Amino acid sequence: MITSCHFLGSSSHGNCLLVRSTTGNFLIDAGLTGRQIVLRLPNFGITIGDIGAVFITHEHADHSQGLRGLHKYGHIRHFANRSTAEAIERKLERTFQWDYFQTGTALTYGEFEVETFSIPHDAADPVGYIFRSRDGGKSLCWMTDLGYIPQKVREHVAHSDILVLEANYDNGMLENDMKRPLAIKARIRSRFGHLSNESAFDLVARTENPSWQKIFLAHLSRDCNDSRLLTSLFGPAMLQRYNITVIDPEDTSIPVSYCCV
């Protein structure tokens, strides 16, 4: 069963979650450099030798660039669908040993049954994951990098205990951002872009009888979001009801962790 999870990084500059379980440890995404991943793991009492696998959601650099540096650690298994794997190999100009899966199917990793589901994003074949242990304990859903939430996805993620949900940008801050061209703003807002604060709130507020015991609002833009805006939007009652934690991309002084037992 999952014993704890720890954010090594969560922002547009790099996303990586360490999941520890009674039978081993694995990563979801590797968006930091391999060197940074290796350096940060000891903060949680383990080393790279204790990592058994990495599950990749899609090929964008802030989710996959660390594979280049992790390539030399031959004991780590790499899980991805074939389209994502091929896109990563083209970008990094090297080949990897992959454990392929077909999006929409379940796979087995150790004690875990891992559900995969398609999400709308401008990548080759982006996915979300739900990890459920056959030994019991809390289930974990990872769902970031999607432009909107289709009804099937909404239904799919309602029955996980821990939800990692993207809240990438505030509409007003994105509109007023002078660094991004209009085309980039349109891409972020599109149905294959990123999830706004309001869309994340809508999912949480409108889902009937969810199983969520813990929600992380993650993948915040450093330029176009503010953790205080999310805290205000969700409000004290909802923050308490779902034990919501906002992962502040600007505050990396204290690693965000959650004990699952």
C-alpha positions in Angstrom: 0.0 0.0 0.0 1.0 3.6 -0.5 2.7 4.9 2.7 3.6 8.5 1.6 4.0 10.8 -1.4 6.4 13.6 -1.8 6.6 16.4 -4.4 10.1 16.8 -5.8 8.8 19.5 -8.1 5.5 20.9 -9.3 5.4 23.8 -11.7 5.7 24.7 -15.3 9.5 24.3 -14.8 9.3 20.7 -13.7 7.0 18.0 -12.2 7.9 14.9 -10.3 6.2 13.0 -7.5 7.8 10.3 -5.4 5.4 7.6 -4.2 6.6 5.3 -1.4 4.9 2.0 -0.7 5.3 -1.0 1.5 6.8 -2.9 -1.4 8.9 -0.2 -3.1 9.1 3.3 -4.5 8.3 4.9 -7.8 8.1 8.3 -9.6 5.3 9.9 -11.5 6.9 12.0 -14.2 10.5 13.1 -14.3 10.3 16.8 -15.2 13.3 17.8 -13.2 16.8 17.1 -14.5 18.1 13.6 -13.6 20.7 15.3 -11.4 18.1 17.2 -9.4 16.0 14.1 -8.9 19.1 12.3 -7.6 19.9 15.2 -5.3 16.4 15.6 -3.9 15.6 12.0 -3.1 17.8 11.9 0.1 15.5 14.6 1.5 13.0 11.8 1.9 15.4 9.2 3.2 16.0 7.3 0.0 18.4 7.2 -2.9 18.0 6.7 -6.6 18.8 3.0 -6.0 15.5 2.7 -4.1 13.4 3.8 -7.1 11.9 1.0 -9.1 10.0 2.7 -11.8 8.9 6.0 -13.4 5.5 6.5 -14.9 5.5 9.2 -17.7 2.3 11.1 -18.5 3.5 12.8 -21.8 6.6 13.9 -23.6 6.8 17.6 -22.7 10.1 18.5 -21.0 8.6 19.6 -17.7 7.4 16.0 -17.3 10.1 13.9 -19.0 13.5 15.7 -19.3 14.9 13.8 -16.3 14.9 10.5 -18.2 18.1 11.7 -20.0 20.0 11.7 -16.6 18.2 8.6 -15.2 19.1 6.6 -18.3 22.2 5.2 -16.7 20.3 3.6 -13.8 19.4 0.4 -15.5 17.2 -1.0 -12.6 14.5 1.7 -13.2 11.6 0.6 -15.3 10.0 3.2 -17.7 6.3 3.1 -18.2 4.6 5.0 -21.1 2.3 4.4 -24.0 4.1 3.9 -27.3 3.3 7.3 -28.8 4.7 9.1 -25.7 7.8 6.9 -25.7 8.6 7.5 -29.3 8.1 11.3 -28.9 10.5 11.3 -25.9 13.1 9.4 -27.8 12.9 11.8 -30.7 13.3 14.8 -28.4 16.1 13.3 -26.2 17.8 11.6 -29.2 18.3 8.3 -27.4 16.5 5.1 -26.9 15.1 3.6 -23.7 13.8 0.3 -22.5 10.1 0.8 -22.1 7.2 -1.0 -20.5 4.5 0.0 -22.9 0.8 0.1 -22.2 -2.2 1.1 -24.3 -4.0 4.2 -23.0 -7.3 3.3 -21.4 -6.2 -0.1 -20.1 -4.9 -1.2 -16.7 -1.5 -2.5 -16.0 0.2 -4.2 -13.1 3.2 -3.0 -11.3 4.1 -4.9 -8.1 1.2 -4.7 -5.7 -0.5 -2.0 -7.8 -3.1 -2.1 -10.4 -2.6 1.1 -12.5 -5.4 2.6 -14.4 -4.6 4.8 -17.4 -6.9 7.2 -19.0 -6.7 9.7 -21.8 -6.7 13.4 -21.1 -7.0 16.4 -23.6 -3.6 18.1 -24.0 -1.4 19.0 -27.0 0.9 16.0 -26.7 1.2 12.7 -28.6 -1.0 10.6 -26.2 -1.2 12.2 -22.8 -2.5 10.2 -19.9 -3.6 10.4 -16.3 -3.0 7.6 -13.8 -4.8 6.0 -10.8 -2.8 3.7 -8.6 -4.6 1.2 -6.4 -2.9 -1.4 -4.2 -4.2 -4.9 -4.0 -3.0 -4.8 -0.4 -5.5 -2.0 0.5 -4.7 1.5 1.6 -5.3 4.8 -0.2 -5.6 5.1 -4.0 -3.8 8.0 -5.8 -4.9 9.8 -9.0 -2.5 12.0 -10.9 -4.2 14.3 -13.4 -2.3 17.4 -14.7 -1.9 19.0 -18.1 -5.3 19.0 -19.6 -7.3 21.8 -21.3 -10.7 20.8 -19.9 -12.3 17.9 -18.0 -14.4 15.6 -20.1 -17.3 13.9 -18.3 -15.7 10.5 -18.6 -12.6 11.8 -16.9 -14.7 13.5 -14.2 -16.4 10.2 -13.4 -13.1 8.3 -13.6 -11.3 10.3 -10.9 -14.1 10.7 -8.4 -13.3 7.5 -6.7 -9.7 8.0 -5.7 -8.6 8.8 -2.2 -5.8 11.2 -3.1 -6.2 13.5 -6.1 -3.3 15.5 -7.7 -5.1 18.1 -9.8 -3.7 20.8 -12.1 -4.6 24.4 -11.4 -2.2 26.0 -13.8 -3.3 29.6 -14.3 -5.6 32.5 -13.2 -7.5 33.9 -16.1 -6.8 37.5 -15.0 -3.1 37.0 -14.5 -2.8 35.2 -17.8 -4.6 38.0 -19.6 -2.3 40.6 -18.1 0.9 38.7 -18.6 3.2 40.7 -20.9 5.7 37.9 -21.4 3.5 35.6 -23.4 2.4 36.3 -27.0 -1.3 36.0 -27.8 -0.7 32.7 -29.5 0.7 31.2 -26.4 -2.1 32.5 -24.3 -4.6 31.0 -26.7 -2.8 27.7 -26.6 -2.9 27.7 -22.7 -6.6 28.5 -22.7 -7.5 26.0 -25.4 -9.2 22.6 -24.9 -5.8 21.0 -25.3 -3.9 23.4 -23.1 -3.9 23.7 -19.3 -6.5 23.8 -16.6 -7.5 27.1 -15.0 -8.1 27.7 -11.4 -11.8 28.1 -12.1 -11.9 24.8 -14.0 -10.2 23.0 -11.1 -12.7 24.5 -8.7 -15.6 23.4 -10.9 -14.4 19.8 -10.8 -14.1 19.7 -7.0 -17.3 21.7 -6.4 -19.6 19.8 -8.8 -18.5 16.2 -8.3 -21.1 14.3 -6.4 -20.1 12.0 -3.5 -16.3 11.8 -4.3 -14.0 9.6 -2.3 -11.3 12.3 -2.0 -9.6 12.5 1.4 -6.7 14.6 0.2 -6.4 17.0 -2.8 -3.2 18.6 -4.1 -3.6 21.6 -6.4 -0.5 21.3 -8.5 1.4 22.5 -11.6 0.8 26.2 -10.9 2.4 28.7 -13.3 5.0 30.8 -11.7 4.0 33.8 -13.8 0.3 33.4 -14.2 -0.9 32.1 -10.9 -0.7 32.7 -7.2 -1.4 30.2 -4.4 -3.3 32.9 -2.5 -5.8 33.2 -5.3 -6.5 29.5 -5.2 -6.8 29.5 -1.4 -9.3 32.4 -1.6 -11.3 30.7 -4.5 -11.7 27.4 -2.8 -12.5 29.0 0.6 -12.1 27.6 4.1 -15.0 25.1 4.0 -13.8 23.3 0.9 -10.1 23.5 1.9 -11.0 21.7 5.1 -13.5 19.3 3.7 -11.0 17.8 1.2 -7.8 18.6 3.1 -6.6 20.7 0.2 -2.9 21.7 -0.2 -1.8 24.2 -2.8 1.7 23.4 -4.1 3.3 26.8 -4.3 5.9 26.8 -7.2 7.8 29.7 -5.6 8.3 28.1 -2.2 10.6 25.1 -2.4 12.1 25.6 1.1 9.8 23.0 2.7 9.1 19.8 0.5 5.4 19.0 0.4 4.7 15.5 1.6 1.7 13.5 2.7 1.6 10.4 5.0 -1.0 8.0 3.6 -1.2 5.5 6.5 
